[in-house]
């Protein structure tokens, strides 16, 4: 039987997953802008949005119901943070 708290946690997990997905797409766009188009300023903005996606991944990990989902979102959040922060740092050089 679902309580309102369980439903809310499920919605938060879905929202976090969507935000994490947007962060992944943003980090990929940042990589294309950085290396293919050579536009560091735009890449920096997309990389920053990618780092915001880490917050979504952490939210999804915390509110997920199974340990497998928690592990997937936590691992994805770490990888997204590494990719986005690397692109953000490279945009300054």
Secondary structure by P-SEA (a helix, b strand, c coil): cccaaaaaaaaaaaaaaaaaaaaaaaaaaaaaaacccccaaaaaaaaaaaaaaaaaaaaaaaacccaaaaaaaaaaaaaaaaaaaaaaaaaac
